[in-house]
């Protein structure tokens, strides 16, 4: 596995996993309330590490805008994932995280850049580190 990649095994993809995280996970918000994340730390069955997903509601905006938000969230996580990956390896646990926009919408934020999203993602990663 490459250091700065986001492979298929590092993503939450199944509906069963999404429901598990949403029903049993803890929710935290970034200080600017742009993003929120739901996460859960579970026992590792031989596989440790971090799996993430970016989910955006249809109410937030049109498909092009929603897909851009998801790409930006995943990119900012990918660039900063070493912060949280080491902690998961130390504890030999599996961490599932879902990032979602909280106060982001196409009406309020027409043009988003990586520099707008990245500080919130890094802050959420640090908050998750404190709680695990």
C-alpha positions as CSV (number, residue, x, y, z in Angstrom):
1,X,0.0,0.0,0.0
2,X,1.4,3.4,-1.0
3,X,1.7,6.1,1.7
4,X,-0.3,8.8,0.0
5,X,-3.0,6.8,-1.8
6,X,-6.5,6.0,-0.9
7,X,-7.0,2.4,-2.1
8,X,-10.3,0.5,-2.3
9,X,-9.6,-1.3,0.9
10,X,-9.4,2.1,2.8
11,X,-12.9,3.2,1.9
12,X,-16.3,2.4,3.5
13,X,-18.4,1.1,0.6
14,X,-21.1,-1.3,1.9
15,X,-24.5,-0.1,3.1
16,X,-24.2,-2.4,6.1
17,X,-21.0,-0.6,7.2
18,X,-22.6,2.8,6.7
19,X,-25.6,1.8,8.8
20,X,-23.3,0.3,11.5
21,X,-21.3,3.5,11.8
22,X,-24.4,5.8,11.8
23,X,-26.2,3.7,14.4
24,X,-23.3,3.0,16.8
25,X,-20.8,5.7,16.1
26,X,-19.9,9.0,17.8
27,X,-20.5,12.3,16.1
28,X,-18.1,15.3,16.2
29,X,-18.2,18.7,14.5
30,X,-15.4,20.9,13.3
31,X,-15.1,24.3,15.1
32,X,-16.3,26.2,12.1
33,X,-19.2,23.7,11.8
34,X,-18.5,23.1,8.1
35,X,-18.0,19.4,8.5
36,X,-19.0,16.7,10.8
37,X,-17.8,13.1,11.1
38,X,-19.2,10.0,12.5
39,X,-16.7,7.4,13.6
40,X,-16.5,4.1,15.4
41,X,-13.5,2.1,16.7
42,X,-14.1,-1.7,16.5
43,X,-12.0,-4.8,17.2
44,X,-9.8,-5.9,14.5
45,X,-10.3,-9.3,12.9
46,X,-6.8,-9.5,11.6
47,X,-7.2,-6.3,9.6
48,X,-6.3,-3.0,11.3
49,X,-6.4,0.4,9.8
50,X,-8.7,3.2,8.9
51,X,-11.6,3.2,6.4
52,X,-13.3,6.4,5.4
53,X,-16.2,7.7,3.3
54,X,-17.5,11.1,2.3
55,X,-21.3,11.4,2.1
56,X,-23.2,14.4,0.9
57,X,-27.0,14.7,1.0
58,X,-28.9,15.5,-2.2
59,X,-30.3,18.6,-0.4
60,X,-26.8,20.2,-0.4
61,X,-26.7,20.8,-4.1
62,X,-26.5,19.5,-7.6
63,X,-24.5,16.3,-8.4
64,X,-21.5,18.1,-9.8
65,X,-21.1,20.2,-6.6
66,X,-21.7,17.2,-4.3
67,X,-19.1,15.1,-6.2
68,X,-16.6,17.9,-5.9
69,X,-17.2,18.2,-2.2
70,X,-16.6,14.4,-1.8
71,X,-13.4,14.6,-3.9
72,X,-12.1,17.5,-1.8
73,X,-12.8,15.7,1.5
74,X,-11.1,12.5,0.3
75,X,-8.1,14.4,-1.0
76,X,-7.6,16.3,2.2
77,X,-7.9,13.1,4.2
78,X,-5.5,11.3,1.9
79,X,-2.8,14.0,2.4
80,X,-3.2,13.9,6.2
81,X,-3.9,10.2,6.9
82,X,-0.6,9.4,8.5
83,X,-1.7,11.3,11.6
84,X,-4.4,8.7,12.3
85,X,-3.1,5.6,10.6
86,X,-0.2,5.1,13.2
87,X,-2.6,5.3,16.1
88,X,-4.9,2.6,14.6
89,X,-1.9,0.4,14.1
90,X,-0.7,0.9,17.7
91,X,-4.0,-0.1,19.1
92,X,-4.5,-2.9,16.6
93,X,-8.1,-1.6,15.9
94,X,-10.2,-0.9,12.9
95,X,-11.5,2.7,12.6
96,X,-14.5,3.6,10.4
97,X,-15.0,7.3,9.6
98,X,-17.7,9.0,7.6
99,X,-17.2,12.7,6.8
100,X,-20.3,14.8,5.9
101,X,-20.8,18.5,5.3
102,X,-22.7,20.2,8.1
103,X,-23.2,23.8,7.0
104,X,-21.9,23.4,3.4
105,X,-24.4,23.9,0.6
106,X,-24.2,24.9,-3.0
107,X,-26.2,28.1,-2.2
108,X,-23.7,29.3,0.4
109,X,-20.4,28.0,-1.0
110,X,-20.5,28.0,-4.8
111,X,-16.8,27.6,-5.4
112,X,-15.0,25.4,-3.0
113,X,-11.2,24.8,-2.9
114,X,-9.1,22.3,-1.1
115,X,-7.9,25.1,1.2
116,X,-11.5,25.7,2.4
117,X,-12.1,22.0,3.3
118,X,-8.6,20.8,4.5
119,X,-8.4,22.7,7.8
120,X,-11.8,21.2,8.9
121,X,-10.8,17.7,8.0
122,X,-7.4,17.9,9.8
123,X,-9.2,19.3,12.9
124,X,-11.7,16.4,12.8
125,X,-8.8,13.9,12.5
126,X,-7.2,15.4,15.6
127,X,-10.4,15.3,17.6
128,X,-10.9,11.7,16.6
129,X,-7.3,10.9,17.8
130,X,-8.1,12.4,21.2
131,X,-11.1,10.2,21.6
132,X,-9.6,6.9,20.7
